[in-house]
């Protein structure tokens, strides 16, 4: 059974930070159609803060996630950034005191993060937000024990969710004001999630 530790988490964060150099403008452009056009810049700033954050010695995965959550909260006041910090705090609580976490638990961890984000932000599944992408991935990788298989399924599920929701209207946030005009457009949060899933998965996740 595969596991992950804080070093694996750090490598994932570093890969995401590197990917944002190429994704920032694409995400800003997608957001400009529906909002302030700053999703890419905000995520680059937050993920950069995570990559620069120091994690406690000892290898406690939960302590590492807690440090990341604090870094995320300090780096942004945006709604998406706040939800990211909420997810990280959920991961911290669920992995506290452990130096290794089974990959098979990832789906459940993502599901708990999804629920915490829904409670924090007020959005629901089906509203065409990052929550829908997160839900798709959580469902797809639940119980999967292999890291490689989990990465592959996560990438596929996030892409499928992005494609499926493209033909639906945004129902929350500033984008809801555009109603049916958002049909055919990607939600910036869902797009970011799908692109980052592919980036951190690496070649084995393609």
C-alpha positions, 0 to 999 in steps of 0.5 A: 500500500502506497503512502505519502509523507511531508516531503511528498507534499512539499514536492507537490507544492513545488510542482504547483508553484512551478506550473503557475508560472505558465498558468497565471495568464491563462487563469487570469484570462478565464476569470476576466470573462466572469470576474476580476481577472485575478484568479491566476495572480491570486493563486500564483501568490498563494501557492508561492507562499506555500512553497516558501513556507517552513514546515515544522521538523519531525515530519508530522504531515498534519503540522506541515498542512497547518503551516501551509494553511496559515501561509495561505490565509496570510497571502490572500483575502480572496474567496478562493484563497480562503477556501484553499486555506480551509481545505488545508486546515481540514487536511491538517486536522485529519493527518495530525500526528502522522508521518505517513498517510495511506494514499487510499485515504486521499479520496476521503481527505478531499471529501472532508475538505469539500464539505468544509469548503461548502460550509465555509463558502456557502456554495453547493455541488452543481453550482459550477465551482471548484467544489464540483471538480474536487468532488469528482476527484474525491469520488474517483480516487476513493479507496485507490491504493496506488499513487500512480493510479490515483494521479491518473484518475485524478487528472481524468476526473478533473478534466471530465468535470471541467468538460461537463460543467462547461455547458452549464451556467455558473450559479454563485459568485460574481459569475452568476450575474451573467447567468446563461451567458456563462454556458460554454465558458470554463469556471476559473476555479475548476480550470485551475484545479484541472490544470494543477492536477495535471501539473502535479501528477507529472507524466504518469498522470497524463 
